[in-house]
Amino acid sequence: MTRDDIRRIFQCDDIISVGIAMVPVDYFLDTLGFSLVEPTKEAMLTHDGGKMGYAQFIESGNWEVVE
């Protein structure tokens, strides 16, 4: 997954809004490891594993555009 994927799927450029938290896109990709994941909902949900708390954000993406 890349910054362009984040922009296309989630319409986010620099900051991801997760509940009341604001997470930088670079942190999401690099520190949390989403840059190593294919840009699909299934791959992202598997990577999150229900432990990182990003499932609702992942579900909010416009996946019809990319799949």
Buried (B, 14 or more C-beta within 10 A) or exposed (E): BEBEBBEBBBEBEEEBEBEEEEBEBEEBBEEBEBBEBEBBBEBBBEBBEEEBEBBEBBEBBEBEEEE
